Amino acid sequence: MTRFEQELKNNVFVSSFCTRCNKQVWPPSDMCNSCFGNIIWKPVTRIAKLIEFSRKGDEIFGIVEFENNIRVMGRIVTTSALHAGQMLNLIECDYDGKAKFVLAPIV
């Protein structure tokens, strides 16, 4: 299990950051995908911007963006209307063979 996966299992969302070229590395990796430098792991903010969303039955899924460059797909829990550009809070993350993200609108 990678460091990224282990942190998700602990409800912590992290990304790798290159110490040589000062670049956030996404998708996360144990080395920089630009300069092959060493990385450190940093927590990612739990606030995301909703890019787009879709419904399937009673469930809502969306693509969200963290820190202006990290995009993930997650489940959105809400009873209110959603719109692109809306800010969401990451309320849970986990890993069970794949990354799982659960978000809710910021009220």
C-alpha positions, 0 to 999 in steps of 0.5 A: 500500500502506498503512502497516499493510500494509507493516509486516505485509509486514515481519513487524511488527503495528502499529495506529494510535493517536489522539494527540487522544483517546488511543484505539487505532484499529481497524481501522487508519486514517490518522485517528481514527474517533472524533474524526478526529484525527491518529494515530501507529503503534504496535506491537501486542503479539505475545501474543493470547488465543484466542477461538474456533477451528475445524479444516478438514482438518489446518489450524486457524483461530481468532479471537484478541484482542490488547490486549483490543480487536483481533480478527483471524483467523489460522492456528494451528500446534500438535499439542496441544489448544486451548481458548478463553482460551488464550494464543498467540504471533504467530509470523508476519504478512504481507500478500499482498493480505490480512492473514495471521497465524500463531500458536502456543500459548505453552508 
